[in-house]
């Protein structure tokens, strides 16, 4: 009998701008400034001009660990 490879499905959760603001206790303007300054990566998800989010993997790749 052949061994079957174990397949893991990992969901890459989205952290919304509001969640990021709460976590860092900052304003939307601060988050915007951090993106411009390169302290935060550009959002992965842009639903509208106000609704933006980052995948957890993107934030971790930028050495930003929230949880």
PDB file of N, CA, C and O in Angstrom, chain B, residues numbered from 101:
ATOM      1  N   UNK B 101       0.844  -1.174   0.000  1.00  0.00           N
ATOM      2  CA  UNK B 101       0.000   0.000   0.000  1.00  0.00           C
ATOM      3  C   UNK B 101       0.895   1.245   0.000  1.00  0.00           C
ATOM      4  O   UNK B 101       1.849   1.324   0.774  1.00  0.00           O
ATOM      5  N   UNK B 102       0.591   2.206  -0.858  1.00  0.00           N
ATOM      6  CA  UNK B 102       1.376   3.436  -0.930  1.00  0.00           C
ATOM      7  C   UNK B 102       0.961   4.385   0.186  1.00  0.00           C
ATOM      8  O   UNK B 102      -0.199   4.445   0.593  1.00  0.00           O
ATOM      9  N   UNK B 103       1.969   5.131   0.664  1.00  0.00           N
ATOM     10  CA  UNK B 103       1.648   6.148   1.684  1.00  0.00           C
ATOM     11  C   UNK B 103       1.056   7.366   0.992  1.00  0.00           C
ATOM     12  O   UNK B 103       1.572   7.828  -0.026  1.00  0.00           O
ATOM     13  N   UNK B 104      -0.003   7.867   1.538  1.00  0.00           N
ATOM     14  CA  UNK B 104      -0.610   9.071   0.976  1.00  0.00           C
ATOM     15  C   UNK B 104      -0.025  10.287   1.669  1.00  0.00           C
ATOM     16  O   UNK B 104       0.147  10.306   2.888  1.00  0.00           O
ATOM     17  N   UNK B 105       0.279  11.300   0.872  1.00  0.00           N
ATOM     18  CA  UNK B 105       0.782  12.535   1.452  1.00  0.00           C
ATOM     19  C   UNK B 105      -0.340  13.231   2.200  1.00  0.00           C
ATOM     20  O   UNK B 105      -1.487  13.276   1.754  1.00  0.00           O
ATOM     21  N   UNK B 106       0.024  13.765   3.334  1.00  0.00           N
ATOM     22  CA  UNK B 106      -0.963  14.519   4.106  1.00  0.00           C
ATOM     23  C   UNK B 106      -1.068  15.912   3.507  1.00  0.00           C
ATOM     24  O   UNK B 106      -0.061  16.597   3.325  1.00  0.00           O
ATOM     25  N   UNK B 107      -2.270  16.319   3.207  1.00  0.00           N
ATOM     26  CA  UNK B 107      -2.510  17.632   2.624  1.00  0.00           C
ATOM     27  C   UNK B 107      -3.142  18.510   3.696  1.00  0.00           C
ATOM     28  O   UNK B 107      -4.170  18.173   4.283  1.00  0.00           O
ATOM     29  N   UNK B 108      -2.495  19.640   3.930  1.00  0.00           N
ATOM     30  CA  UNK B 108      -3.033  20.578   4.905  1.00  0.00           C
ATOM     31  C   UNK B 108      -3.557  21.800   4.177  1.00  0.00           C
ATOM     32  O   UNK B 108      -2.885  22.368   3.316  1.00  0.00           O
ATOM     33  N   UNK B 109      -4.748  22.188   4.530  1.00  0.00           N
ATOM     34  CA  UNK B 109      -5.344  23.395   3.971  1.00  0.00           C
ATOM     35  C   UNK B 109      -5.277  24.460   5.059  1.00  0.00           C
ATOM     36  O   UNK B 109      -5.807  24.293   6.158  1.00  0.00           O
ATOM     37  N   UNK B 110      -4.620  25.542   4.723  1.00  0.00           N
ATOM     38  CA  UNK B 110      -4.480  26.631   5.682  1.00  0.00           C
ATOM     39  C   UNK B 110      -5.221  27.833   5.119  1.00  0.00           C
ATOM     40  O   UNK B 110      -4.948  28.279   4.005  1.00  0.00           O
ATOM     41  N   UNK B 111      -6.139  28.341   5.881  1.00  0.00           N
ATOM     42  CA  UNK B 111      -6.868  29.529   5.461  1.00  0.00           C
ATOM     43  C   UNK B 111      -6.063  30.756   5.859  1.00  0.00           C
ATOM     44  O   UNK B 111      -5.653  30.897   7.011  1.00  0.00           O
ATOM     45  N   UNK B 112      -5.846  31.624   4.911  1.00  0.00           N
ATOM     46  CA  UNK B 112      -5.091  32.846   5.162  1.00  0.00           C
ATOM     47  C   UNK B 112      -6.088  33.951   5.484  1.00  0.00           C
ATOM     48  O   UNK B 112      -6.650  34.585   4.591  1.00  0.00           O
ATOM     49  N   UNK B 113      -6.289  34.162   6.747  1.00  0.00           N
ATOM     50  CA  UNK B 113      -7.268  35.114   7.251  1.00  0.00           C
ATOM     51  C   UNK B 113      -6.932  36.539   6.837  1.00  0.00           C
ATOM     52  O   UNK B 113      -5.759  36.878   6.681  1.00  0.00           O
ATOM     53  N   UNK B 114      -7.940  37.367   6.658  1.00  0.00           N
ATOM     54  CA  UNK B 114      -7.743  38.781   6.325  1.00  0.00           C
ATOM     55  C   UNK B 114      -7.898  39.611   7.592  1.00  0.00           C
ATOM     56  O   UNK B 114      -8.861  39.457   8.343  1.00  0.00           O
ATOM     57  N   UNK B 115      -6.935  40.488   7.809  1.00  0.00           N
ATOM     58  CA  UNK B 115      -6.993  41.452   8.911  1.00  0.00           C
ATOM     59  C   UNK B 115      -7.417  42.784   8.308  1.00  0.00           C
ATOM     60  O   UNK B 115      -6.700  43.352   7.484  1.00  0.00           O
ATOM     61  N   UNK B 116      -8.569  43.278   8.711  1.00  0.00           N
ATOM     62  CA  UNK B 116      -9.098  44.517   8.158  1.00  0.00           C
ATOM     63  C   UNK B 116      -8.441  45.725   8.812  1.00  0.00           C
ATOM     64  O   UNK B 116      -7.891  45.626   9.909  1.00  0.00           O
ATOM     65  N   UNK B 117      -8.502  46.859   8.135  1.00  0.00           N
ATOM     66  CA  UNK B 117      -7.880  48.085   8.632  1.00  0.00           C
ATOM     67  C   UNK B 117      -8.355  48.410  10.048  1.00  0.00           C
ATOM     68  O   UNK B 117      -7.544  48.768  10.902  1.00  0.00           O
ATOM     69  N   UNK B 118      -9.642  48.289  10.304  1.00  0.00           N
ATOM     70  CA  UNK B 118     -10.183  48.567  11.642  1.00  0.00           C
ATOM     71  C   UNK B 118      -9.580  47.658  12.708  1.00  0.00           C
ATOM     72  O   UNK B 118      -9.311  48.098  13.826  1.00  0.00           O
ATOM     73  N   UNK B 119      -9.368  46.389  12.359  1.00  0.00           N
ATOM     74  CA  UNK B 119      -8.740  45.444  13.295  1.00  0.00           C
ATOM     75  C   UNK B 119      -7.303  45.866  13.581  1.00  0.00           C
ATOM     76  O   UNK B 119      -6.838  45.795  14.718  1.00  0.00           O
ATOM     77  N   UNK B 120      -6.608  46.304  12.539  1.00  0.00           N
ATOM     78  CA  UNK B 120      -5.223  46.748  12.684  1.00  0.00           C
ATOM     79  C   UNK B 120      -5.152  47.993  13.567  1.00  0.00           C
ATOM     80  O   UNK B 120      -4.259  48.121  14.404  1.00  0.00           O
ATOM     81  N   UNK B 121      -6.099  48.905  13.373  1.00  0.00           N
ATOM     82  CA  UNK B 121      -6.157  50.118  14.193  1.00  0.00           C
ATOM     83  C   UNK B 121      -6.380  49.776  15.660  1.00  0.00           C
ATOM     84  O   UNK B 121      -5.745  50.356  16.541  1.00  0.00           O
ATOM     85  N   UNK B 122      -7.275  48.841  15.919  1.00  0.00           N
ATOM     86  CA  UNK B 122      -7.534  48.442  17.305  1.00  0.00           C
ATOM     87  C   UNK B 122      -6.307  47.782  17.923  1.00  0.00           C
ATOM     88  O   UNK B 122      -5.959  48.051  19.072  1.00  0.00           O
ATOM     89  N   UNK B 123      -5.651  46.911  17.147  1.00  0.00           N
ATOM     90  CA  UNK B 123      -4.481  46.183  17.647  1.00  0.00           C
ATOM     91  C   UNK B 123      -3.343  47.138  18.012  1.00  0.00           C
ATOM     92  O   UNK B 123      -2.684  46.967  19.038  1.00  0.00           O
ATOM     93  N   UNK B 124      -3.119  48.144  17.162  1.00  0.00           N
ATOM     94  CA  UNK B 124      -2.018  49.084  17.392  1.00  0.00           C
ATOM     95  C   UNK B 124      -2.463  50.364  18.093  1.00  0.00           C
ATOM     96  O   UNK B 124      -1.649  51.246  18.365  1.00  0.00           O
ATOM     97  N   UNK B 125      -3.768  50.460  18.384  1.00  0.00           N
ATOM     98  CA  UNK B 125      -4.334  51.642  19.051  1.00  0.00           C
ATOM     99  C   UNK B 125      -3.920  52.912  18.313  1.00  0.00           C
ATOM    100  O   UNK B 125      -3.300  53.813  18.879  1.00  0.00           O
ATOM    101  N   UNK B 126      -4.285  52.953  17.027  1.00  0.00           N
ATOM    102  CA  UNK B 126      -3.935  54.105  16.198  1.00  0.00           C
ATOM    103  C   UNK B 126      -5.124  54.470  15.315  1.00  0.00           C
ATOM    104  O   UNK B 126      -6.143  53.779  15.307  1.00  0.00           O
ATOM    105  N   UNK B 127      -4.978  55.560  14.578  1.00  0.00           N
ATOM    106  CA  UNK B 127      -6.051  56.031  13.710  1.00  0.00           C
ATOM    107  C   UNK B 127      -5.853  55.525  12.283  1.00  0.00           C
ATOM    108  O   UNK B 127      -4.812  54.967  11.937  1.00  0.00           O
ATOM    109  N   UNK B 128      -6.883  55.736  11.468  1.00  0.00           N
ATOM    110  CA  UNK B 128      -6.817  55.366  10.053  1.00  0.00           C
ATOM    111  C   UNK B 128      -5.711  56.150   9.355  1.00  0.00           C
ATOM    112  O   UNK B 128      -5.015  55.613   8.493  1.00  0.00           O
ATOM    113  N   UNK B 129      -5.550  57.413   9.724  1.00  0.00           N
ATOM    114  CA  UNK B 129      -4.485  58.242   9.131  1.00  0.00           C
ATOM    115  C   UNK B 129      -3.108  57.676   9.438  1.00  0.00           C
ATOM    116  O   UNK B 129      -2.214  57.724   8.593  1.00  0.00           O
ATOM    117  N   UNK B 130      -2.929  57.142  10.636  1.00  0.00           N
ATOM    118  CA  UNK B 130      -1.640  56.544  11.005  1.00  0.00           C
ATOM    119  C   UNK B 130      -1.365  55.322  10.142  1.00  0.00           C
ATOM    120  O   UNK B 130      -0.250  55.149   9.650  1.00  0.00           O
ATOM    121  N   UNK B 131      -2.370  54.472   9.955  1.00  0.00           N
ATOM    122  CA  UNK B 131      -2.211  53.287   9.116  1.00  0.00           C
ATOM    123  C   UNK B 131      -1.859  53.712   7.696  1.00  0.00           C
ATOM    124  O   UNK B 131      -0.968  53.128   7.079  1.00  0.00           O
ATOM    125  N   UNK B 132      -2.550  54.728   7.171  1.00  0.00           N
ATOM    126  CA  UNK B 132      -2.272  55.235   5.829  1.00  0.00           C
ATOM    127  C   UNK B 132      -0.829  55.733   5.729  1.00  0.00           C
ATOM    128  O   UNK B 132      -0.134  55.447   4.754  1.00  0.00           O
ATOM    129  N   UNK B 133      -0.388  56.472   6.734  1.00  0.00           N
ATOM    130  CA  UNK B 133       0.978  56.996   6.753  1.00  0.00           C
ATOM    131  C   UNK B 133       2.000  55.869   6.790  1.00  0.00           C
ATOM    132  O   UNK B 133       3.023  55.939   6.109  1.00  0.00           O
ATOM    133  N   UNK B 134       1.732  54.825   7.584  1.00  0.00           N
ATOM    134  CA  UNK B 134       2.654  53.685   7.669  1.00  0.00           C
ATOM    135  C   UNK B 134       2.781  52.979   6.320  1.00  0.00           C
ATOM    136  O   UNK B 134       3.859  52.501   5.966  1.00  0.00           O
ATOM    137  N   UNK B 135       1.680  52.912   5.569  1.00  0.00           N
ATOM    138  CA  UNK B 135       1.733  52.301   4.237  1.00  0.00           C
ATOM    139  C   UNK B 135       2.615  53.154   3.323  1.00  0.00           C
ATOM    140  O   UNK B 135       3.480  52.629   2.622  1.00  0.00           O
ATOM    141  N   UNK B 136       2.393  54.465   3.333  1.00  0.00           N
ATOM    142  CA  UNK B 136       3.186  55.376   2.502  1.00  0.00           C
ATOM    143  C   UNK B 136       4.664  55.313   2.866  1.00  0.00           C
ATOM    144  O   UNK B 136       5.523  55.336   1.985  1.00  0.00           O
ATOM    145  N   UNK B 137       4.965  55.233   4.162  1.00  0.00           N
ATOM    146  CA  UNK B 137       6.353  55.190   4.641  1.00  0.00           C
ATOM    147  C   UNK B 137       6.990  53.809   4.471  1.00  0.00           C
ATOM    148  O   UNK B 137       8.192  53.652   4.685  1.00  0.00           O
ATOM    149  N   UNK B 138       6.197  52.814   4.088  1.00  0.00           N
ATOM    150  CA  UNK B 138       6.728  51.468   3.898  1.00  0.00           C
ATOM    151  C   UNK B 138       6.828  50.651   5.180  1.00  0.00           C
ATOM    152  O   UNK B 138       7.430  49.577   5.185  1.00  0.00           O
ATOM    153  N   UNK B 139       6.244  51.149   6.264  1.00  0.00           N
ATOM    154  CA  UNK B 139       6.245  50.403   7.529  1.00  0.00           C
ATOM    155  C   UNK B 139       5.223  49.271   7.501  1.00  0.00           C
ATOM    156  O   UNK B 139       5.345  48.298   8.245  1.00  0.00           O
ATOM    157  N   UNK B 140       4.224  49.400   6.646  1.00  0.00           N
ATOM    158  CA  UNK B 140       3.214  48.362   6.423  1.00  0.00           C
ATOM    159  C   UNK B 140       3.190  48.063   4.936  1.00  0.00           C
ATOM    160  O   UNK B 140       3.349  48.976   4.125  1.00  0.00           O
ATOM    161  N   UNK B 141       2.994  46.806   4.557  1.00  0.00           N
ATOM    162  CA  UNK B 141       2.846  46.495   3.129  1.00  0.00           C
ATOM    163  C   UNK B 141       1.518  47.034   2.611  1.00  0.00           C
ATOM    164  O   UNK B 141       0.608  47.325   3.387  1.00  0.00           O
ATOM    165  N   UNK B 142       1.419  47.162   1.308  1.00  0.00           N
ATOM    166  CA  UNK B 142       0.146  47.583   0.723  1.00  0.00           C
ATOM    167  C   UNK B 142      -0.891  46.500   0.993  1.00  0.00           C
ATOM    168  O   UNK B 142      -0.554  45.317   1.009  1.00  0.00           O
ATOM    169  N   UNK B 143      -2.144  46.884   1.204  1.00  0.00           N
ATOM    170  CA  UNK B 143      -3.200  45.904   1.479  1.00  0.00           C
ATOM    171  C   UNK B 143      -3.367  44.901   0.342  1.00  0.00           C
ATOM    172  O   UNK B 143      -3.207  45.238  -0.831  1.00  0.00           O
ATOM    173  N   UNK B 144      -3.691  43.669   0.707  1.00  0.00           N
ATOM    174  CA  UNK B 144      -3.955  42.607  -0.266  1.00  0.00           C
ATOM    175  C   UNK B 144      -5.382  42.679  -0.794  1.00  0.00           C
ATOM    176  O   UNK B 144      -5.651  42.308  -1.936  1.00  0.00           O
ATOM    177  N   UNK B 145      -6.289  43.160   0.045  1.00  0.00           N
ATOM    178  CA  UNK B 145      -7.710  43.172  -0.287  1.00  0.00           C
ATOM    179  C   UNK B 145      -8.194  44.616  -0.284  1.00  0.00           C
ATOM    180  O   UNK B 145      -8.078  45.318   0.720  1.00  0.00           O
ATOM    181  N   UNK B 146      -8.735  45.052  -1.414  1.00  0.00           N
ATOM    182  CA  UNK B 146      -9.274  46.407  -1.538  1.00  0.00           C
ATOM    183  C   UNK B 146     -10.726  46.321  -1.994  1.00  0.00           C
ATOM    184  O   UNK B 146     -11.008  46.301  -3.192  1.00  0.00           O
ATOM    185  N   UNK B 147     -11.638  46.270  -1.036  1.00  0.00           N
ATOM    186  CA  UNK B 147     -13.051  46.192  -1.399  1.00  0.00           C
ATOM    187  C   UNK B 147     -13.590  47.558  -1.806  1.00  0.00           C
ATOM    188  O   UNK B 147     -14.478  47.658  -2.652  1.00  0.00           O
ATOM    189  N   UNK B 148     -13.042  48.615  -1.193  1.00  0.00           N
ATOM    190  CA  UNK B 148     -13.398  49.990  -1.538  1.00  0.00           C
ATOM    191  C   UNK B 148     -12.269  50.885  -1.030  1.00  0.00           C
ATOM    192  O   UNK B 148     -11.276  50.392  -0.495  1.00  0.00           O
ATOM    193  N   UNK B 149     -12.421  52.192  -1.198  1.00  0.00           N
ATOM    194  CA  UNK B 149     -11.372  53.099  -0.729  1.00  0.00           C
ATOM    195  C   UNK B 149     -11.231  53.069   0.796  1.00  0.00           C
ATOM    196  O   UNK B 149     -10.177  53.409   1.333  1.00  0.00           O
ATOM    197  N   UNK B 150     -12.288  52.666   1.480  1.00  0.00           N
ATOM    198  CA  UNK B 150     -12.246  52.617   2.945  1.00  0.00           C
ATOM    199  C   UNK B 150     -12.093  51.204   3.507  1.00  0.00           C
ATOM    200  O   UNK B 150     -11.693  51.032   4.658  1.00  0.00           O
ATOM    201  N   UNK B 151     -12.404  50.215   2.713  1.00  0.00           N
ATOM    202  CA  UNK B 151     -12.373  48.838   3.192  1.00  0.00           C
ATOM    203  C   UNK B 151     -11.176  48.112   2.597  1.00  0.00           C
ATOM    204  O   UNK B 151     -11.206  47.645   1.459  1.00  0.00           O
ATOM    205  N   UNK B 152     -10.125  48.033   3.400  1.00  0.00           N
ATOM    206  CA  UNK B 152      -8.878  47.413   2.970  1.00  0.00           C
ATOM    207  C   UNK B 152      -8.443  46.404   4.016  1.00  0.00           C
ATOM    208  O   UNK B 152      -8.751  46.541   5.200  1.00  0.00           O
ATOM    209  N   UNK B 153      -7.725  45.392   3.563  1.00  0.00           N
ATOM    210  CA  UNK B 153      -7.269  44.371   4.496  1.00  0.00           C
ATOM    211  C   UNK B 153      -5.989  43.708   4.032  1.00  0.00           C
ATOM    212  O   UNK B 153      -5.597  43.806   2.869  1.00  0.00           O
ATOM    213  N   UNK B 154      -5.352  43.033   4.967  1.00  0.00           N
ATOM    214  CA  UNK B 154      -4.091  42.334   4.720  1.00  0.00           C
ATOM    215  C   UNK B 154      -4.264  40.872   5.080  1.00  0.00           C
ATOM    216  O   UNK B 154      -4.921  40.539   6.066  1.00  0.00           O
ATOM    217  N   UNK B 155      -3.674  40.006   4.282  1.00  0.00           N
ATOM    218  CA  UNK B 155      -3.624  38.595   4.650  1.00  0.00           C
ATOM    219  C   UNK B 155      -2.633  38.459   5.801  1.00  0.00           C
ATOM    220  O   UNK B 155      -1.632  39.174   5.861  1.00  0.00           O
ATOM    221  N   UNK B 156      -2.918  37.544   6.703  1.00  0.00           N
ATOM    222  CA  UNK B 156      -2.014  37.313   7.834  1.00  0.00           C
ATOM    223  C   UNK B 156      -0.621  36.961   7.316  1.00  0.00           C
ATOM    224  O   UNK B 156       0.379  37.401   7.883  1.00  0.00           O
ATOM    225  N   UNK B 157      -0.549  36.173   6.245  1.00  0.00           N
ATOM    226  CA  UNK B 157       0.755  35.779   5.699  1.00  0.00           C
ATOM    227  C   UNK B 157       1.544  36.987   5.200  1.00  0.00           C
ATOM    228  O   UNK B 157       2.770  37.008   5.312  1.00  0.00           O
ATOM    229  N   UNK B 158       0.865  37.989   4.655  1.00  0.00           N
ATOM    230  CA  UNK B 158       1.536  39.201   4.180  1.00  0.00           C
ATOM    231  C   UNK B 158       2.124  39.978   5.348  1.00  0.00           C
ATOM    232  O   UNK B 158       3.255  40.459   5.277  1.00  0.00           O
ATOM    233  N   UNK B 159       1.351  40.098   6.424  1.00  0.00           N
ATOM    234  CA  UNK B 159       1.835  40.824   7.598  1.00  0.00           C
ATOM    235  C   UNK B 159       3.009  40.076   8.256  1.00  0.00           C
ATOM    236  O   UNK B 159       3.986  40.692   8.683  1.00  0.00           O
ATOM    237  N   UNK B 160       2.899  38.764   8.329  1.00  0.00           N
ATOM    238  CA  UNK B 160       3.994  37.975   8.911  1.00  0.00           C
ATOM    239  C   UNK B 160       5.266  38.072   8.075  1.00  0.00           C
ATOM    240  O   UNK B 160       6.369  38.121   8.619  1.00  0.00           O
ATOM    241  N   UNK B 161       5.107  38.099   6.743  1.00  0.00           N
ATOM    242  CA  UNK B 161       6.265  38.235   5.848  1.00  0.00           C
ATOM    243  C   UNK B 161       6.957  39.578   6.055  1.00  0.00           C
ATOM    244  O   UNK B 161       8.155  39.711   5.809  1.00  0.00           O
ATOM    245  N   UNK B 162       6.194  40.573   6.509  1.00  0.00           N
ATOM    246  CA  UNK B 162       6.753  41.896   6.792  1.00  0.00           C
ATOM    247  C   UNK B 162       7.184  42.007   8.256  1.00  0.00           C
ATOM    248  O   UNK B 162       7.430  43.105   8.754  1.00  0.00           O
ATOM    249  N   UNK B 163       7.275  40.865   8.941  1.00  0.00           N
ATOM    250  CA  UNK B 163       7.667  40.799  10.363  1.00  0.00           C
ATOM    251  C   UNK B 163       6.699  41.544  11.273  1.00  0.00           C
ATOM    252  O   UNK B 163       7.107  42.129  12.277  1.00  0.00           O
ATOM    253  N   UNK B 164       5.426  41.522  10.924  1.00  0.00           N
ATOM    254  CA  UNK B 164       4.384  42.111  11.755  1.00  0.00           C
ATOM    255  C   UNK B 164       3.531  40.949  12.246  1.00  0.00           C
ATOM    256  O   UNK B 164       2.715  40.411  11.498  1.00  0.00           O
ATOM    257  N   UNK B 165       3.721  40.566  13.494  1.00  0.00           N
ATOM    258  CA  UNK B 165       3.003  39.426  14.056  1.00  0.00           C
ATOM    259  C   UNK B 165       1.987  39.955  15.058  1.00  0.00           C
ATOM    260  O   UNK B 165       2.358  40.476  16.110  1.00  0.00           O
ATOM    261  N   UNK B 166       0.729  39.823  14.739  1.00  0.00           N
ATOM    262  CA  UNK B 166      -0.318  40.381  15.589  1.00  0.00           C
ATOM    263  C   UNK B 166      -0.791  39.413  16.657  1.00  0.00           C
ATOM    264  O   UNK B 166      -1.192  39.826  17.745  1.00  0.00           O
ATOM    265  N   UNK B 167      -0.743  38.114  16.345  1.00  0.00           N
ATOM    266  CA  UNK B 167      -1.350  37.163  17.264  1.00  0.00           C
ATOM    267  C   UNK B 167      -0.387  36.100  17.664  1.00  0.00           C
ATOM    268  O   UNK B 167      -0.737  35.211  18.440  1.00  0.00           O
TER     269      UNK B 167
END
